[in-house]
Amino acid sequence: MKPKKYKASETENAQICEPEALYGVPEIRLDPAIRYSYADYLTWTDHRRRELFDGFARLMAGVGYLHNAATVKITSFFYQFVQSRKGKCVVFHAPFDVRLPKNRETSDDKIYTVVQPDVCVVCDPSKIDERGIIGAPDLVVEVQSPSTARLDFSKKFDLYEEVGVKEYWIVYPGEGLTVFLLQKNGKYDNGTNYDAIFMPGKKVPVQTLKGLKIDLQELFDKK
């Protein structure tokens, strides 16, 4: 399954022009040529959601109904399974910060990559603190929208592979999903496609949560 095709005008995933203000809060003006750290990120008080990729900020767009419905259902499936098994894994959903430091640098002014996946699962409690997650989650789910279609298959794909996310899902709202699994060589496989239209009875196994299989029809049922 390939990224859904959107109009070129819809697929902007670099720095986005921001409005003057949001709910009366002065807008933070960021220089697209400046490399920011997580310490800088924490000072931005205008309530705009952003991610940092090697220090360069990207404004996150809002999401639609199908995107939100998929995120809620996946989160629910994961959470209910973990609770029923009393497992050690923890399920998170956006908005929350995942800090991905390099060279084991954990101080705020040395971290330059911060993302907000739609859903993720972390099975190592030492990676969780009061500000979110520091280090690679075990599983990440990104639900596509017009503004993220290319990003999910390029920059985020490469990033999650590099930091060692073991299982990466890219979900196409109302259509299906692709699951990539990290191999012993540190690279993702070619991905397994699950099409909700042509594979209605298919179940998606969740490698991170052994024993959990999600029914495609139930996942993408619009009711």
Sequence and secondary structure as in RCSB ss.txt:
>XXXX:A:sequence
MKPKKYKASETENAQICEPEALYGVPEIRLDPAIRYSYADYLTWTDHRRRELFDGFARLMAGVGYLHNAATVKIT
SFFYQFVQSRKGKCVVFHAPFDVRLPKNRETSDDKIYTVVQPDVCVVCDPSKIDERGIIGAPDLVVEVQSPSTAR
LDFSKKFDLYEEVGVKEYWIVYPGEGLTVFLLQKNGKYDNGTNYDAIFMPGKKVPVQTLKGLKIDLQELFDKK
>XXXX:A:secstr
       GGG   S     SEETTEE     TTS   HHHHTT  S   EEEETTEEEE     HHHHHHHHHHH
HHHHHHHHHHT S EEEESS EEE  STT  SGGG   EE  SEEEE  GGGEETTEEES  SEEEEE  TTTHH
HHHTHHHHHHHHHT SEEEEEETTTEEEEEEB TTS B S EEEETTT TT EEE SSSTT EEEHHHHH   
